[in-house]
Amino acid sequence: MHPAVKRRSFLKWFSASAMTLPFTAYGISRASYKYFDQDIYLFSKHLQWLDCKNAARTAKEIGFDGLDLTVRPKGHVLPENVERDLPKAINAIRKAGMKVEVITTAITGAEEQYTEAILKIASQLEIKSYRLGWLKYDAETSIDKQLENYRKRLATLAKMNEHYQIRGDYQNHAGTSVGSAVWDIWYLLKDIDPKWMGCRYDIRHAVAEGFKSGKVNLRLLKEHIQSLDIKDYTYVQENGQWTIQHTPLGKGAVDFEDYFKTLKELNISKPLTLHTEYELGGANKGKYELSIPAEQVISALTTDLNYLQKAMNKH
């Protein structure tokens, strides 16, 4: 296959072989450790070089339970086309035998242009939850005042969620955004019914910002955590500066065995979404075209899924 893999060329390859021969025929070992309760979704961002039908077929063949579908700018479904395209996407994924109960959006407020349309259509399609976009801090305004404004903003959005019977989840994220310090999220959500507004807990970002305080973070947010994002990272030095670099699972700083042990101790059993944010020919960035053979992407996803399932099953 040519190094610059186009969507069309992969679809031809996939249709001709992948559904009639197991991926092992291409040197790829299918994920096989399914002895646990939580569903594992694949973030559809990493398969945006495929349409929803073939993304679902690919994820199913690898061993995932479902897709966490991107419904946001530069995603599988664009917000401005949600009424037309989201039903088609959900139908295609479910026809492929995959679950699609969670989606990822850029929503940060009830007043935004496409928020109500997305929530209305998603609810009609029996989507259970959506991940919000990022809330940002303004350097010119006090942190406490901004948090209070964001708390009210999420409370208003939670009321819209309740109306449409769908939950929103805000994700912690390393860096300088709201929620980089998980105490932000606790403050924002502490007075909101977790049935309508919860937390998408990202262990990679939590460790990057808090390292050994991860168990305290989990205890703090226990009642609010409704879903989990899975990824790994390490620190590297570039030009004399330390920076974070994404890695395959088990190759970085996150102690997944201890993490799942702690989740079990706290009785946190929620759906997981696997991310592959490390360099992967554009799949890591949600590109519509790849710069590496598709088989390399599939192999990496399979390896990460196998590692995740093994780590979970030890507890």
Secondary structure, 3 states (H helix, E strand, C coil): CCCCCCHHHHHHHHHHHHCCCCHHHHCCCCCCCCCCCCCEEEEHHHHCCCCHHHHHHHHHHHCCCEEEEEECCCCCECHHHHHHHHHHHHHHHHHCCCECCEEECCCCCCCCCCHHHHHHHHHHCCCCEEECCCCCCCCCCCHHHHHHHHHHHHHHHHHHHHHHCCEEEEECCCCCCCCCCHHHHHHHHCCCCCCCEEEEEEHHHHHHHHHHHHHHHHHHHCCCEEEEEECEEEEEEECCEEEEEEECCCCCCCCHHHHHHHHHHCCCCCCEEECCCCCCCCHHHCCCCCCCCHHHHHHHHHHHHHHHHHHHHCC
